[in-house]
Structure formats: C-alpha cells, structure tokens
Amino acid sequence: MINISPRQLEVFVQVALLGSVRAAAERLHLTQPAASMALAEMERQLDAPVFDRERGRLQLNARGRELLPLAQELLERYAEFGRRGSGAGTALSGELRIGASNTVGNYRVGELLGPFVRAHPQVAIRLRVANTETIAAGMLDHSLDIGCVEGPVNHPLLQVRPWRDDLLVVCAPPDHPLARKRSLKPADFAGARWVLREPGSATRITSERVLAQLPPGETVLELDQIEAIKQVVVAGLGIACLPAVAVTDALAAGRLAALKTPFLDLRRKLSLLLHRQKYQGALLDAFLEQD
C-alpha cells in the first residue's frame, strides 16, 4: 500500500516549481538531506522516478508532469480539511501564485489584487510579471495558479475568462509632424518609424494588427518594457501603440501626445486564465469571487 505523506508531496511540488532540492528545502524550512530523503521515499513508493537531471537541475519527467497537478490538489484539499476541521471558517491562508502580463502587472495590479489582499491578509501572494506568452506557459506547467493577460490565448487546457476592457493609443512626441496635424488619415502614416514590444507580448500583437491597417513603415526598435518604449518615444526616436493606462501621466505632463486615430481599432480584452485540469480550491474560489 502506498503511504505518501503531505510532507513528501510538499517537497515534490516545491522541487518541481523551483528546480532543485536545495531551493525546495529552503522554501519549506527543511534541511537539504531531509528534503532529499522525502523525495527519495516518495519515488521509492511510486517505484518510479518523477524527475530527470539536466545540467544540475531537476526537470519533471512525463510521470512527474502527470502527478504534479494531483499533488497540488491533494495539498490544497489537505489544507482545506484542516481549516474546516479546526473551525477556522473563512480565514484563508496559504499561497496563491498569480501571473500577470506587463500591462496588468505594472499598471492594474492594485485593481487585480487589492480587494483579495484586503479580504484575506493571511494569504501570501506571489506575483510573476511577464509577457502573455510566458504567463500562459506558466499556467501550463502548473507553476502559476491563475493568470491575467491582455493577449489572446488559445490552448485546449486553458480556460479564458473575460476580466476588463482595455484600450491602446498611438503615441508620439508633442513636436512630431503627426502630432501637429489637426486631422489624420491612414496615408499620413506612410514611412512612420515604429517602436514595438517584443514578440510574444499582447501589445505587440495589437500593434501588428494596427500596422496591417496602415501604409508600410519602419520598425526602429523592439523593447520588452512599456516604460522603456515611453522614454524612447519621448526622446523622438519613433511612435508607438501603448496602453492608455500606461501613458496617462506622460500625456498629462505634455511629454507625449495621443494621436487621434478613429479609423483604427485599438480595443482589446484583458482575461483571466485557469488550467482546466487544476483543482479550484478555496483560495482560487475566493479570488474569482472578488469580481
């Protein structure tokens, strides 16, 4: 009979997420030998390894990838059993791993996390900010519990829920020839110098859709941070499509000008990502109910 303990499951999950026994031991406040013994005993009971060793790091093998979401679910159910059994009621604790794409993570993080953090102060939030492609990958490998992205995501294992509407604006320095025109039309953008986000970002996808509606221009820079793009545009090196929420301060200060482009569709949807095979426990339920 297999008799795997919660501690062994915790070690397995943390090694899977962090890539090493040492890092897992530190996270769980164990000695490295104790963590190694827990993992070895679990693999002995399973009669199969769950990791491959690659360049000094432990990588989940096929068996491990299959078992990881089940181990996470068992730990969440174990914690829920403890809360209910002790009469803790709605006092949630534990850890919630959230991924946010750059616009959300840098400019809407209060809107995303604020109500939940105020309602559940004992829950530890781990926030990863990256582009949409990276957040989707984190959801698929179970290193994230929930994602919030501004780009389209199409994967059979990921459920996409609408969260907020978002708007981009085409920005230029105030002295740019396009900013001085009273009325713009698509032909005015011929030969324009564009500064774009990196491939894999949602803002890049929207920008490419916009550029497809305009005469050919030139891509002069690709940058992976919105703030860097803002500074480049302020410096007069090009124009860019940027989230409206990210340029409010620069527009108000007169460092940027928003071009009037009613002929362009600059709307997009912000969405929540959930893994269809992940157990939706009390923490995720509470996070989703805040909206």
DOKE-357923 format. One record per atom (N, C-alpha, C, O): x, y, z; residue in one letter. Coordinates in steps of 0.02 Angstrom, whole numbers, plus 50000, padded with zeros to 5 digits. Atoms other than C-alpha are relative to their C-alpha. Layout:
<sites>
XYZa...
</sites>
This chain:
<sites>
500424994050000m500005000050000m500445006250000m500915006850039m499624993850003i500665017149953i499785004650058i499195005550070i500144995849943n500805028650103n500435006349995n500915007350033n499624993950012i501435045450038i499735005550046i499135006650049i500194995049951s501425059350168s499925006949968s500195008249914s500044993050025p500935077750145p500695003249994p500805007149947p499344997150004r502745082350181r500364997849936r500685001949904r499695002450062q503355071450037q499695003549939q500055005249892q500334996450055l502065079449923l500245007249996l500345009849942l499764993049999e502625096849978e500695000449969e500835005049930e499334999950028v504425092649937v499974998949924v500315002449886v500075001350072f503935085449768f499765006249963f500065008049912f500294994150034v502895100849722v500525005749998v500615008849946v499534994549998q504225113349777q500624998649956q500885003249924q499445001650045v505635104149687v499785000949927v500165003549886v500264999150068a504545103949531a499975007349980a500135009149924a500084992950014l504235122649544l500665003850000l500765008549962l499384996249990l505985128149597l500604997049964l501105000449953l499475003050040g507075115649504g500574997050039g501034994250008g499455003049961s508185109949648s499754998150069s499295001150096s500175002249932v508085100749813v500205005450051v499845006650099v499774994949953r509085114449899r499505005850006r499335007950061r500494994549999a507855128149848a499354997950033a499035001750069a500615002549969a506385117249898a500084999550075a499625001250112a499885000649928a507165113850068a499975006850034a499695007550088a500024993249972e507405132450098e499295002650004e499105005650054e500694997750001r505615136250049r499594996750056r499174999950086r500395003849951l504955122750167l500325000050069l500064996850115l499644999749935h506195126650309h500214993050023h500134991250081h499735006649986l506955109250299l500755000049986l501015004449952l499315001050022t508745103350290t499994996749932t499514993349914t499985003050067q509295097950117q499994992350004q499654989349963q500055007349995p509585079750173p499294997750015p499074992649989p500695002049985a507815079150246a499565000549938a499144996149927a500394999350061a507075085650084a500184994549950a499744991649918a499795005450046s508105073249981s499714993350020s499494989549978s500285006349976m507535058850091m499254999649987m499004994349969m500724999950012a505715064050075a499854998549927a499404994649911a500115001150072l505825064649885l500194992849981l499824989549943l499795006950016a506785048049876a499494995050024a499354990149990a500505004649973e505495039449987e499365000149958e499064994949947e500594999750043m504065045749878m500124996149935m499694992349913m499845003550062e504925039349720e500054992550012e499874988449970e499965007249985r505275022749807r499314996950004r499194991449980r500675002649994q503445020649849q499654999749932q499254995249919q500305000050068l502945025049671l500354995049955l500084993149902l499595004650039d504295013149607d500175002949932d500224999349882d499824996750063a504745026049475a500255007050016a499985010350062a499784993149989p505725042449466p499495004949971p499125003249925p500454994850026v504755058549438v500395005949971v500105010649945v499584994650026f506235069549388f500564997149957f500784991449967f499385001250037d507625069349259d500505005550020d500305011150034d499494995049984r509275078049298r500295002849936r500564999149894r499754996650060e509775090849167e500425006050021e500155010850047e499544994649986r511305101949191r499935002550072r499905008550085r500024998249930g511195101549379g499325001850027g499245003150087g500684998449978r509325105049386r499564993849992r499694989549950r500485005550004l507895093049415l499415002249956l499095007349970l500554998550046q506625092949273q499494994350005q499674988450003q500525005049998l504955084049285l500024995649938l500084998149882l500095004450058n504845068649175n499254999149987n498845002550018n500715000850019a503215062549097a499574998050060a499025000550069a500375002149940r502685053749258r499915005950048r499375006850076r500044994349954g503085069249361g499515005249977g499145008050017g500484995050026r502105080849246r499284997750010r498845001850021r500675002849989e500605069349262e499805000650073e499215001850088e500165000249929l500725068749452l499995006950033l499675007750086l499954993549967l501105087149489l499325003150016l499215005050073l500654997049982p499315093949475p499624996050052p499244998850092p500335004149950l498685079249577l500295001250069l499935001650118l499684998549936a499965082749714a499785006850026a499655007650085a500234993349979q499475101149716q499294999750026q499125002950076q500705000749978e497645096349730e499964996750068e499584999050111e500025003449935l497975084349874l500225004750056l499935004650110l499774995349949l498925097849969l499485005350014l499385007250072l500524995049990e497545110449941e499414997150038e499125000350082e500555003349964r496225098049998r500194998650072r499774999050117r499765001349932y497285093650149y499955006450042y499735006250099y500054993649965a497385112150197a499275001850014a499115004350067a500714998649991e495515114150171e499704995650055e499294998050094e500235004549946f495195098950283f500205002850068f499815002850115f499774997149937g496245107150418g499615006150020g499445007050079g500374993949984r495345123750405r499304998450025r499085001150076r500685001749980r493635115950416r499994996150065r499564997250108r499995004049939g494115103550550g500155004050062g499935002450117g499824995849942s494845117150661s499505005650013s499585009450060s500504994749992g493335128450639g500265006849979g500005011950001g499724993650021a494385141750553a499535003949956a499625009949946a500514996650041g492905145750441g500295003049937g500614999449898g499794996750062t493295158450306t500695003250005t500895006849960t499334997149992a495015163450373a500494996249957a500804991449979a499575003650047l496005158150221l500745001650013l500925007150033l499274999149997s497885155650224s500304995749944s499944992249908s499675003750053g499165148050109g500325004749950g500475010449967g499634996350051e499965154049948e499614999849934e499364994549914e500314999650066l499225159949783l500505002849951l500765008349961l499504998050050r500375160949632r499645002849940r499294999249905r500374996450052i499745173849508i500495002449947i501025005249963i499614997350054g500455177949338g499635005749966g499035005149953g500324994250033a500105194849257a500445002349943a501055002949950a499624997250055s500625201149088s500165007350017s499885010150064s499684993849979n501545217749087n499525005750014n499605009250064n500474994549988t500105229949070t499634999150066t499565003750105t500365001549939v499125221449208v500465000550061v500295003750110v499555000349943g500615218349322g500305006750019g500465007750078g499684993649985n501315235949308n499505005750011n499675010650045n500464994349997y499755246849293y499314998450028y498945003050045y500655001849973r498245236949354r500064995250059r499574991850077r499895005049948v499005226849495v499565001350062v499334996650094v500444998549944g498015236049629g499294997849988g498954995250033g500675002250019e496405232649537e499944992450001e499414989750018e500015007350003l496875214349515l500044996950070l499684992150084l499855003349936l497495210649692l499685003450060l499565000150111l500204996249941g496845224349806g499424997150040g499504996050100g500565002649961p495125217549854p500154993450034p499954992350091p499845006649971f495795199949883f500485000750058f500384997650110f499514999149947v497285205549987v499685003050062v499835001050119v500344997049942r496185216450097r499544995150035r499494995250096r500475004849971a494925202450122a500354994150032a500084991050078a499655006049977h496215188750152h500735001550014h501174999349976h499314997849987p497775196250232p500484994450017p501094995450014p499555005449982q498455179350286q500234995949940q500664991549947q499795003650060v498625172950107v500625003449971v500625009449960v499394997450032a500375175050033a499915000249925a499734995149894a500074999150072i500335181849856i500704999949968i501145003749989i499385000050040r501745177549735r499815002149929r499474998449893r500194997250065l501595188349579l500594999749952l501145002149967l499505000150054r502565184949419r499745004449944r499195003449919r500184995550055v502535198649287v500434998349939v501054998449943v499645001750062a503005193649109a499515001149942a498955003349952a500464999050056n502275194148934n499494994349998n499554989350033n500565004750002t500695184648889t500234992949985t499984988150015t499765006750019e501625170148809e500324996450059e500214990450068e499675002949942t502665167248966t499504998250054t499574992950086t500515001549949i501155168149082i499604993849980i499464989650022i500365006050023a500215155448975a500434993750011a500164988550031a499555005849989a501735143848984a500024998250075a500034992350092a500005001349929g501755145749174g499364996650023g499374992650070g500635003449984m499935140749181m500024992749978m499784988350013m499985006850027l500265125349075l500464995450040l500344989450045l499555004349961d501715119249183d499835000150075d500204997450116d500265000049931h500715122449344h500435003950049h500375003050110h499624995849954s501965134849414s499605006150021s499795009850066s500464994649983l500535147549418l499314997250013l499104992349981l500685002149985d498805145649494d499495003549955d498985000549936d500464996250041i497965159249391i500405005349963i500905007749989i499664994950039g498485171449255g499525005549982g498925004549978g500404994450025c497885188449199c500405003249944c500945005849955c499624998050059v498395193449023v499585004549956v498975004849960v500354995650047e497985206048888e500004997249930e499725000349885e499975002750068g498335194848740g499564994049990g499324991050038g500405005950014p497365181148653p500394993750018p500994993150004p499705006449982v497715163748720v499534994549976v498944994349994v500405005550026n497115148248630n500374993450014n500844991649978n499725006549984h497545131648712h499454995850031h499084998350074h500565004149976p496365117148746p500014998950076p499484997550105p499975001149928l496985115548927l499885006350041l499835006050102l500094993749964l496725133948970l499315002949988l499085003649932l500644996650003q495065141849010q500125007550003q500505009850046q499914992850003v494955160348966v499355003450021v498835002349991v500584996349975r493775171649063r500105007549991r500615010150012r499934992750007p493475189949016p500065003450068p499725001550116p499904996549936w494075201949152w499855007549993w499425010150028w500104992850009r494165220149091r500095001749926r500404998049888r499854997250065d494125230348932d500625004450006d500755007250059d499394996149999d495735239048885d500055003849933d499755001749883d499944995850059l496225252448759l500735002049990l501075003750038l499344997550017l497835256748670l499935006749964l499405008349936l499984993750037v498315273748599v500655000349961v501164997549983v499394998950039v499555278548464v500325006450027v500015011750025v499674994449968c500825290048548c500595002449959c500934998649925c499434996850033a502095302148478a500245005750044a499885008050088a499794994049964p503165316148548p499595006049977p499375006249919p500454994350018p502195332748550p500225003849938p499805006849904p499774996350058d503295340348414d500054995749937d500324997949886d499995004450059h503095325548295h499535002749947h499005005349963h500444997550053p502365330148124p499284997350004p498815001049990p500685002749995l500885318348152l499615003150058l499005003750055l500344997049943a500515326448320a499775007149985a499325009750018a500194993250016r500405343548239r499435000449949r499165005849936r500555000050049k499105338148111k499335000350036k499234996850086k500664999649970r497315342948152r499574993949986r499174991850028r500395005950019s496585328048061s500464995049966s500834996749919s499575005250028l497445311748023l499604995149958l499014994049970l500285005450038k497095298547894k500534994749992k501124996150001k499515005450004p497935281647864p500615001749958p501174999849975p499444998650045a499015288247721a500545004250034a501125004050013a499504995849966d499875300347842d500544995850036d501074998450052d499545004349963f500735285447925f500514996649954f500914992549978f499525003150046a501715280447769a500715001750021a500885007550032a499314999049981g503535278047816g500115001650073g500675003350093g499934998449929a503205280548002a500504995350033a500564989550015a499505003949963r504565274648121r499664997550065r499455001650106r500375003049945w503805262548249w500474996850051w500994993950034w499665003549945v504425256548417v499514994850027v498964996550047v500465005449984l503675239548460l500234996150061l500824996150079l499845004949948r503575227448605r500304993849969r500294993049908r499675006150024e504485210848592e499484994949976e498914995150000e500455005450019p503695195748504p499784996050061p500184994750106p500275003849944g502575185848622g499595004350047g499235001650090g500394995649957s501825201148705s499345001749966s499295001849905s500664998350027a499995205848685a500005006749966a499675007649915a499974993450031t500405223948648t500314999549930t500125003249885t499705001050066r501495217948503r499484997449951r499454999649894r500525002850044i500045207748433i499515005449978i499335005849919i500464994650017t498875222848441t500345004949953t500035007349906t499644995250043s500205234148365s500064997349929s499985001149881s499945002950068e500465222148219e499335000249964e499315001249903e500664999550031r498585221848190r499885007249976r499585008249923r500084993050019v498605240948186v500425001649938v500195004849891v499554998550056l500105241748069l499744997049935l499874999649881l500285003150060a499205230047949a499475004349967a499315003549909a500524995650027q497875243547928q500295006549972q499925010849948q499674993850020l499165257047884l500504998749945l500704993049934l499475000850050p500405260247744p500654997550033p500744998450093p499385002649971p502115252047767p500415005350035p500465011050012p499554995649963g503255259747897g500654996350015g500824991549980g499365002949982e504895255347982e500014998550075e499835002850115e499915001649930t505195246148145t500715001850020t501194998849996t499334997749983v506645255148227v500264996850064v500874996350072v499795003249938l506675246648397l499484995150024l498884995950012l500445004749965e505945231748490e500234999750073e500814998150087e499834999749929l505905233348680l499504995950040l498934995150020l500445004449962d505195222148816d499675003350060d499374999950101d500324996449945q504605235648937q499645006149973q499905009949932q500404994350022i503225248448912i500345006550020i500355011249980i499684993949978e504155261449015e500595001949955e500705007849941e499444998650045a505675259748902a499755002849934a500045007449906a500294997550063i504585262248748i499775007250009i499895011449965i500224993149987k503825277848826k500595004849996k500545010149964k499424995550000q505545285348854q500305000949930q500525006349912q499744999650068v506095281248677v499565004649957v499825008549917v500454995650038v504545289648605v500085007250022v500105011749981v499894993149975v504775304848718v500645002949970v500665008949955v499374997750028a506555305948651a499975001349925a500455003649895a500094998550071g505865307148473g500264994749953g500364996249894g499725005150043l506505290548407l499484996249960l499664992249916l500525003550037g504825284348344g499335001050033g499265004950081g500674999949971i502975282048380i499824992950021i500154988150000i500155006649972a502135267548470a499264999550019a498945004550036a500645001749971c500495259148517c500124998050072c500494993350086c499895001449929l500415259348707l499344999850037l498865003150017l500625000249961p499085255048837p499845006950028p500275010350054p500204993449976a498095270548883a500155000950074a500355006350095a499884999649928v498265266449068v500745001350016v500905003750070v499284999349988a500165266849049a500275006949983a500825008750003a499744993650023v500315284148971v499625006050027v499745011650006v500404994549973t499075294349072t500445005650027t500315011550014t499574994949970d500455303249168d500395003849948d500455010049952d499604996750052a501525306849014a499575004649957a499815009849936a500454995750038l500025313748919l499825006350039l499825011850012l500194994349958a499515324849065a500585004950006a500475011050010a499424995649992a501295331449081a500235003049934a500685007149933a499814997350064g501405335148895g500624997049971g500904999749922g499405003250028r502855323348866r499844995549941r500274994049900r500245004050056l501825312748746l499355003149974l499005006750010l500644998050030a500395316448627a499654993849974a499974989449944a500405005650025a498995304248588a499715002049932a499355006949927a500234998550068l498645303948401l499274998049993l499064992750018l500715001550010k496815304648350k499934995449939k500034997449882k500035005150053t496545288648251t499344996250003t499344990250018t500655003449996p494675284748245p499924994449949p499474990249954p500035005150052f495005273948092f500354993550021f500344988649984f499665006049975l495995261348198l499614997150059l499355000750101l500315003549943d495255248348316d500554998250050d500954993750038d499475000949950l496345249348471l499734996950064l500064997350116l500285003249941r495215239948590r500264992850007r500464989649958r499835007049987r495645223348672r499704997950067r499475002150106r500275002849939k495085211948813k500564997650046k501044994550023k499575003149949l496005207848974l499634993950025l499034994050035l500325006549983s495695189849027s500364996650058s500954997650069s499735004549950l495945177849171l500114993149969l499704990949929l499855006750025l496745160949134l499954995050058l500214996350112l500045005549952l496325144849227l500184993649964l500014992749905l499845006550030h497005127449196h499414995350011h499164994550067h500605004249996r495585115549157r500094993950044r499614991250071r499875006049961q496425101149249q500215001550072q500344997050111q499784998249932k496875110949406k499395000250047k498865002750029k500514999749949y495855108849564y499895007250021y500365010850037y500164993149982q494955125049602q499795000250073q499204999550089q500125000249928g495105125849791g499745006550027g499535011049990g500294994249966a494575138649920a500345006549981a500015011749975a499654993950017l495935151249875l499805002749931l499655008649923l500204997950067l495525151549690l499275002249999l499105007149967l500704998049997d493665152049727d499925007050027d499555011150000d500054993349969a493895167149840a500275005449954a499995010949950a499714995150046f494995175949712f499515001649943f499435007449924f500454999050056l493735173349572l499355003450022l499035006849982l500624997049976e492265178749680e500065007550014e499555010950020e499924993049981q493025195849718q499745004749946q499605010649959q500224995750055d492485202249548d499254999349989d498985002649944d
</sites>
